[in-house]
Amino acid sequence: MKADENSDIERQLRDLLHADLHRSVVATDVDALIAQLSRHDARKGHARTSVLAAVGATTVLAAVLTGVSLNLAHIGDHAGLPSPSESPASSFSPASPSTATPSPSVNPTPFQPTSWRLVHIDLPAEVAAHQVAGVSPDGRVVLVVELPALSSAHLLIAADLRNLLVPGHTEGAPISAQLSPDGGFVLLSELGLAWRYEVSSMAYTQLPNPPGMPGGQWMIQDSNHALVLTGSVASHEFGGITDTQVWRLDLETLAYSELGARHDGVGLYPVADGGAVILVDNSSQHDNTGWIFDRILPDGSDHLLYDYGANYPPPSGWAVALDGQSIAFTVGGGKTLLFDESSGDVHQLGDGGVLDFSPDSVLVRLLRQDGMVVAVDRSGAIVTSLSGPPSGWIGVE
Amino acid sequence: MEVLERTPADSRNRDSVEFARIVREHDADLQRVAYVISGDADITRDAVQATWEIAWRRMPDFDASARRAWLLTVVANATKRELRRGRLRRILQVRSYREGSHGQVDRPELLDLGRAYSQLASRDRQILGLRFGVGLTSEEISPLVGLSASGVRVRTARLLSRLKKELSDEG
C-alpha cells in the first residue's frame, strides 16, 4: 500500500474516532476533584475512630501473640441465629504501628488449624482505608492492599508496618499481592513480573515466568507452589479466542510444569489438592455471558465443574473454594448462591455480595448492603456477624 | 527516582495549583484511553477518578514525559481492573457510524469505514483507537496492550491494509 493511501485511511480513522470519543468522554471537574481529594486527606488526618467490635462476655479464648492481641469470641450456637445484628464478634487488634520500630523476627510457626473464624481486624490509621488481603493462620501477619486500584501493599506484623515496594516497582501502579497460607511470604505481581517477598528476611526474589511466556495471572496455591495462567488476562480484555495455559511453579526448585490448557481462560483458582479451577468465557463477544468453570485435577485430567452461563446472567461477584467443588456467586438483587459439585445443588446462601470462602471451604464471607460482614455456613446460617470490613480468617487449633 | 510520599499534614500545604495543571494537561487523554479500553462511560469515569486519587497521593517526581507514561499505565491498569471485576464490557464501538436506531450518520462517507472498524477484533480496535483516537505513539501504546512498540507498528500497518482492502472490495 502506498503511503498516501495509508494517510487517507488514517485521516478517516481519526475523523471517525475523534468524533465518537469527543461525544463519549466527559472531562473531570478539576476544582471538584481537588476539593474532594482535599476533604479525603483532611479526614485521614484525623484520629481514626476505632471500629473495633465489642467483645462480649462470651469470649472464651484470648491469646497474645508477639504484640498482637487476638480475641476469639465463642460463637457456637449460631445456627439459626434469629438476628444478623452484630454478634459478640471476634476481633483482632494489632498494636499501633511505627515504621521506626525494628522489624521483629518472624518465622512461620507450625500451626494446624482445625477450624477457622472470621475476625474483625482493627487497622492502624496509616492503612485504615486499605483492604485486608490476607491473614496468616496464627494472626501474626496481616497483608493489606490499597483500593481502588491496588496501588500499594503493606504488611502489618505486630508494631511493624512495612510498605512492600519491589525493586524497580513504580509506586502507585496497580499490583497484585497475596499472602501465602502459612504467612511466610507474599507474592507480588505487576505487568507480567512476579516477586516473592520473604516475611522473615524481608528479601525480594523475582520469580521466573513460565517457559516462553511473558507472564500471566499469578495465584498462590499453597506454601510451596504457585499457579500461573498465561495468555489470558490481556487476551480477555482485548477479545478474541486465545490459547491459555495453566502452569504450576514449584517455589523451591522454581521448576514449572504445565497443568492444563484451555481456550479463553479468564480466571484461575487454586485447589488444595494441587489442581485448579479455571474460569472460561465462552461467549463470542467476551461479555461474561458464557462462563463455565472447569476443574483441572493434579494429573491434568479435567471435567466441567459448572456451566454458570447456561443458568445465570453475569454475576456481580464470585468466589471459588479451595476444595475445588464449591462456587459462590452473587446475582441480581445482591443475593449469593452456592453451587456444590458433590450434590449438584445450587441454593441461596443469603443477602450480600460474596467475598471469599474460609480456607477449609466450610464458611463463606459475605458483605451485606448495610455494611455488615457475615460468615455463613453452607446452609446459609450466620456464624459470625461483624460491624464491617476489615476482617479476615483466623485458624483455631 | 524520588517518590513524593505525602502525609496528610503535607497535603494541606501542597500545591493544588500544580496538581490542577497536571489534571488539565492529561485528563482528556486519560479519559480517552480508559474509554477506548472499556467502551463504557461509567468504567471510564471510575478508572480516571482512581488514577487521579493515586496521583494525588503519590505522584512520582517524574519529568513531564515520564509522568505521562506513568499516568497512562495507571489508567490502563485501573480500567482493566474495573473490567476484571465482572462488570459488563462493551468494547469501543463507533456508534455514530453504525446503523443505529435512528438510521442517521453524521458523515455518510465514513459509514463503510465505521462498519469495517466495528468488525475488527476488540484488541485491534483498541490498538487503532489508541493510535488514531487518542493519538498515542507506538511506544506509549506498547505497555498498554502488551505488545512491543515494533509489534504495535506492524499490527497497525496490517490493520490499515486490511481496512483499506475491505473498503476497496466494498467499493
Interface residues (C-beta under 8 A of the other chain):
Chain A: M1 E5 N6 I9 E10 Q12 L13 R14 D15 L16 L17 H18 A19 D20 L21 R23 S24 V25 V26 A27 T28 V30 D31 L33 I34 L37 S38 H40 D41 A42 K44 G45 P148 A149 L150 S151 S152 T170 E171 G172 A173 P174 L191 G192 P214 V233 A234 S235 E237 F238 G239 G240 Q285 H286 D287 N288 P314 P315 S316 G317 W318
Chain B: V3 E5 P8 A9 S11 R12 S16 F19 A20 V23 R24 D27 A28 Q31 R32 Y35 V36 I37 A41 T44 R45 D46 V48 Q49 A50 T51 W52 E53 I54 A55 W56 R57 R58 M59 P60 W70 T73 V74 N77 A78 K80 R81 L83 R84 G86 L88 R89 R90 I91 L92 Q93 V94 R95 S96 Y97 D106 R107 E109 L110 L113 G114 Y117 A121 S122 R123 Q126 L128 G129 F132 G133 V134 P143 V145 G146 A157 L160 S161 L163 K164 L167
